[in-house]
Amino acid sequence: MTTHPALERAEALIELKRYDEAAAMLGGRLAEDPDDVRAWVKLGRCQVAAGQVEEALTTLGEALRRAPEDIGALYIYAFALRRADHLERAERWRKAEEALRQALRVDPRNSSVHALLGEFLMYNPTRRVEALALAKEAVRLDPESVDAYQALWRTAGAAGETETYTWALRQVLRLDPTDNQALYLVSSQEAHKPGTTAAQAAEVYADALAAAPDNAGLRHDLDRATYRLLRGVRWLALICVAAAGVMVDLFPEDGEAARDLPVPLGNRLWVLVVMAAVWGFGAWRRYCGLRSGVQLNVRSLVRRGRWARVVLAQAAWAMLCALLISQVPWTERSVPRILFWAGLLPTLATVWFDRRKTP
């Protein structure tokens, strides 16, 4: 059957998301031939994509009045009902199921209809087993359909079938590596596995963002993982404060003579070596081992995130106190003790407080 040129041009405009132009072209075609069911269906699809759900239902009603068994019209009519907030939920669920059941009577082997019906039924807790069976049938009928696997992971998640849920998500990414929702869910699973470090989680999210750079959820989670990385540098600074306090012997044990002050230059230089090693292995080497996407996000987050800057400022303050304690040739311990507590307490006071702060 030959497709009218106006319908082909309208289809191209819909793919380009130029819905107003597509609707105008389809309106012209329907003015020529009001019984062109394909034009009514495409116009309904265009209106659904543009968010004009009420208009779409009216348009698709016209298509079904002319061709009550048209699969495309029945499918998009049910899909539009999914977004029809102006109708009672029970009513739109009932109408959608009726339309999809009718479509299955016409074409029992239609994978897309099985998948959409399964997604409708999963919202009813008493019908989730049936919904999962429909989604599995959709996958059996078309093993290369992204829509079928999307329906399967959603219905499996609703039914508590964890293994099926995880497998279906992986299949979605096999067929469409840029699928936003599947990327977000799979990345979250990987990043929240027991034992996963902040650096590993950040790399998981960075890899996913490379495939879906506009995914706001992945961007937010990458920022949180990067923030966890930055929070860790404060512990390095606190280790340096502790090392400086030990070198100066700020708190001698009872009954033991305190170390003579000032501390010899060689000891002061040696503690610098220890501090450099702490930062070299604990921060710099670790930073250089991160993937470039995570490194870029570290710098970006420091510019954008208030709490990220607070964390780095606290680490810098603690390091300043550590250097003053260890490198100034103190002749008595009162000032170094003040510096020790000044470097230690403000940081420790916020270590647990800012765990859930937005970076």
C-alpha positions in Angstrom: 0.0 0.0 0.0 1.5 3.4 -1.1 1.8 6.0 1.7 0.7 9.5 0.7 3.6 11.9 0.4 2.1 14.2 3.0 2.1 11.4 5.6 5.8 10.7 4.9 6.7 14.4 5.3 4.6 14.6 8.5 6.4 11.5 9.9 9.8 13.1 9.3 8.6 16.3 11.0 7.4 14.3 14.1 10.8 12.6 14.3 12.4 16.0 14.3 10.0 17.1 17.1 8.5 19.8 14.9 5.0 18.9 16.0 3.2 22.1 15.0 4.3 21.8 11.4 3.5 18.1 11.3 0.0 18.7 12.7 -0.6 21.5 10.1 0.4 19.1 7.3 -1.8 16.3 8.6 -4.7 18.7 9.0 -4.3 19.6 5.3 -4.3 16.0 4.4 -7.5 15.3 6.4 -9.1 18.3 4.7 -8.5 16.5 1.4 -9.5 13.1 2.7 -11.4 12.9 6.0 -11.4 9.1 5.9 -7.6 8.7 5.8 -7.1 6.6 9.0 -3.3 6.8 8.8 -3.5 10.6 8.9 -5.8 10.5 11.9 -3.4 8.1 13.7 -0.3 10.1 12.9 -2.1 13.3 14.0 -3.0 11.6 17.3 0.6 10.4 17.7 1.8 14.0 17.0 -0.6 15.4 19.6 0.5 12.9 22.3 4.1 13.7 21.7 3.3 17.4 22.0 1.5 16.8 25.3 -2.0 17.6 23.9 -3.6 14.5 25.4 -7.3 15.5 25.3 -7.0 16.5 21.6 -5.2 13.2 20.9 -7.9 11.2 22.4 -10.5 13.0 20.2 -8.4 12.5 17.1 -7.8 8.8 17.8 -11.5 8.4 18.5 -12.1 9.6 14.9 -9.6 7.0 13.7 -11.2 4.2 15.6 -14.7 5.3 14.5 -13.5 4.7 10.9 -11.4 1.6 11.6 -12.3 0.0 15.0 -9.7 -2.7 14.6 -6.7 -0.6 13.5 -3.7 -1.7 15.7 -1.9 1.6 15.5 -5.0 3.6 16.5 -5.8 1.2 19.4 -2.2 1.2 20.7 -1.7 5.0 20.6 -5.2 5.5 22.1 -4.2 3.4 25.1 -0.8 5.1 25.3 -2.6 8.5 25.4 -4.9 7.3 28.1 -1.8 6.6 30.3 -1.3 10.4 30.4 -4.9 11.5 30.5 -4.9 13.1 33.9 -8.3 14.8 33.2 -10.0 11.4 33.5 -10.5 9.3 36.6 -7.7 6.7 36.9 -10.1 3.8 37.0 -11.9 5.0 33.9 -8.7 5.5 31.8 -7.3 2.2 33.0 -10.5 0.4 32.0 -10.6 2.1 28.6 -6.9 1.4 27.9 -7.3 -2.3 28.8 -10.3 -2.6 26.5 -8.4 -1.0 23.6 -5.3 -3.2 24.1 -7.4 -6.4 24.5 -9.1 -5.5 21.3 -5.7 -5.0 19.6 -4.6 -8.5 20.9 -7.7 -10.0 19.4 -6.8 -8.6 16.1 -3.1 -9.4 16.4 -2.3 -11.9 19.2 1.4 -11.8 18.3 2.0 -8.1 18.7 4.9 -7.6 21.1 4.3 -3.9 21.6 0.7 -4.4 22.7 1.6 -7.1 25.1 4.3 -4.8 26.6 2.0 -1.8 27.0 -0.8 -3.9 28.5 1.7 -5.4 31.0 2.7 -1.9 32.0 -0.9 -0.9 32.6 -1.7 -3.9 34.7 1.4 -3.7 36.9 -0.2 -0.7 38.7 -2.8 -3.1 40.1 -1.2 -5.0 43.0 -3.6 -8.0 42.4 -2.6 -8.3 38.7 1.2 -8.0 38.8 1.8 -11.7 38.1 -0.4 -11.3 34.9 1.5 -8.1 34.0 4.8 -9.9 34.3 3.6 -12.8 32.1 2.5 -10.3 29.4 5.9 -8.6 29.5 7.7 -12.0 29.2 5.4 -12.8 26.3 6.3 -9.5 24.6 10.0 -10.4 24.9 9.4 -13.9 23.5 7.5 -12.5 20.5 10.2 -9.9 19.8 13.6 -10.6 21.5 15.1 -7.5 20.0 12.5 -5.0 21.2 13.6 -2.3 23.6 10.0 -1.6 24.6 9.5 -5.3 25.5 12.5 -5.3 27.8 11.5 -2.0 29.3 8.1 -3.4 30.1 9.8 -6.5 31.6 12.1 -4.7 34.0 9.2 -2.5 35.2 6.8 -5.3 35.7 9.5 -7.5 37.3 10.4 -4.7 39.7 6.7 -4.3 40.6 6.4 -8.1 41.1 9.6 -8.3 43.2 11.4 -10.5 40.6 14.9 -9.1 41.2 16.9 -11.4 38.9 14.5 -10.8 36.0 14.5 -7.0 36.7 18.3 -6.9 36.6 18.6 -9.1 33.5 16.0 -7.0 31.6 17.8 -3.8 32.4 21.0 -5.2 31.0 19.1 -6.2 27.8 17.8 -2.7 27.4 21.4 -1.4 27.5 22.5 -4.1 25.1 20.0 -2.9 22.5 20.1 0.8 23.4 23.3 1.8 25.3 22.0 5.4 25.7 18.7 4.6 27.3 18.6 7.2 30.1 16.4 5.3 32.6 18.2 2.0 32.3 21.6 3.7 32.5 20.6 5.4 35.7 19.2 2.3 37.3 22.1 0.0 36.3 24.7 2.6 37.4 23.0 3.0 40.8 23.0 -0.8 41.3 26.8 -0.9 40.5 27.6 2.2 42.6 25.7 0.9 45.7 27.1 -2.6 45.8 28.7 -3.4 49.2 32.4 -2.4 49.3 32.2 0.0 46.4 34.5 3.0 47.1 33.6 6.6 46.3 36.2 6.6 43.5 34.7 3.5 42.0 31.1 4.9 42.3 32.2 8.2 40.6 33.8 6.2 37.7 30.6 4.2 37.2 28.5 7.4 37.0 31.1 9.1 34.8 31.0 6.1 32.3 27.2 6.3 32.2 27.2 10.0 31.7 29.5 9.6 28.7 26.7 7.6 27.1 23.9 9.9 28.3 25.4 13.4 28.9 22.0 15.0 29.5 20.9 12.6 32.3 20.3 14.9 35.3 20.0 11.9 37.7 23.4 10.6 36.7 24.9 14.1 37.0 23.5 14.5 40.5 24.8 11.1 41.6 28.3 11.8 40.1 28.4 15.0 42.1 27.5 13.1 45.3 30.2 10.4 44.7 32.7 13.2 44.0 31.7 14.9 47.2 32.4 11.7 49.1 35.9 11.7 47.5 36.5 15.3 48.6 35.3 14.6 52.2 38.0 12.0 52.5 40.8 14.5 52.2 39.9 15.9 55.6 41.1 12.7 57.2 44.4 13.1 55.5 44.7 16.5 57.1 43.7 15.2 60.5 46.4 12.5 60.2 48.9 15.2 59.6 47.7 17.2 62.6 48.1 14.0 64.7 51.6 13.4 63.4 52.6 16.9 64.2 51.2 16.5 67.8 53.1 13.3 68.3 56.4 14.9 67.1 56.1 17.8 69.5 54.9 15.4 72.2 52.0 17.6 73.1 50.5 15.2 75.6 53.2 13.3 77.4 52.2 10.3 79.4 52.1 10.6 83.2 55.3 9.7 84.8 57.4 10.2 81.7 59.5 13.2 80.9 58.3 15.3 78.0 60.5 15.7 74.9 62.8 18.7 75.0 61.8 21.7 73.0 62.5 23.1 70.5 62.3 19.9 68.4 65.5 19.5 66.3 65.4 20.6 62.7 66.0 17.1 61.4 62.8 15.9 63.2 60.8 18.8 61.8 61.9 18.0 58.3 61.2 14.3 58.7 57.6 15.0 59.7 57.3 17.0 56.5 58.3 13.9 54.6 55.6 11.9 56.4 53.0 14.5 55.6 54.1 14.7 51.9 53.8 10.9 51.7 50.3 11.0 53.3 49.1 13.5 50.7 51.1 12.0 47.8 49.7 8.5 48.3 46.3 9.4 49.8 45.3 12.2 47.5 47.5 13.0 44.6 48.2 9.5 43.4 44.6 8.6 43.9 43.5 11.7 42.0 45.8 10.9 39.1 44.4 7.4 39.0 40.9 8.6 38.4 39.4 8.7 34.9 39.5 12.1 33.2 35.8 12.5 33.5 35.9 12.2 37.3 38.9 14.5 37.5 37.0 17.1 35.5 34.0 16.8 37.8 36.2 17.2 40.9 37.3 20.6 39.6 33.8 21.5 38.4 32.3 20.6 41.8 34.8 22.7 43.7 33.7 25.7 41.6 29.9 24.9 41.9 29.4 23.3 45.3 29.4 25.3 48.5 29.9 22.3 50.7 32.7 21.0 48.5 34.6 24.3 49.1 33.9 24.1 52.8 35.4 20.6 52.9 38.6 21.7 51.1 38.8 24.8 53.3 38.6 22.7 56.5 41.4 20.4 55.1 43.5 23.4 54.3 43.0 24.9 57.8 43.9 21.6 59.5 47.0 21.4 57.4 48.0 24.9 58.2 47.7 24.1 61.9 49.8 20.9 61.4 52.5 22.9 59.7 52.6 25.6 62.3 52.8 22.9 65.1 55.6 21.0 63.4 57.7 23.6 61.7 57.9 26.5 64.2 60.7 25.8 66.8 58.4 26.1 69.8 60.0 26.4 73.3 56.8 25.6 75.2 53.6 23.6 74.5 50.7 25.9 75.2 50.4 27.5 71.8 51.0 24.2 69.9 48.2 22.6 72.0 45.8 25.4 71.0 46.7 24.9 67.3 46.2 21.1 67.7 42.7 21.5 69.0 41.9 24.3 66.5 42.9 22.1 63.6 41.2 19.0 65.0 37.9 20.0 66.6 36.2 22.1 63.9 36.8 19.4 61.3 35.7 16.5 63.5 32.6 18.5 64.5 31.3 18.5 60.9 32.5 15.1 59.6 29.2 13.5 60.5 27.1 16.6 60.2 27.7 17.2 56.5 27.5 13.5 55.3 24.1 14.1 53.7 24.6 17.7 52.6 24.2 18.5 48.9 27.6 19.3 47.5 
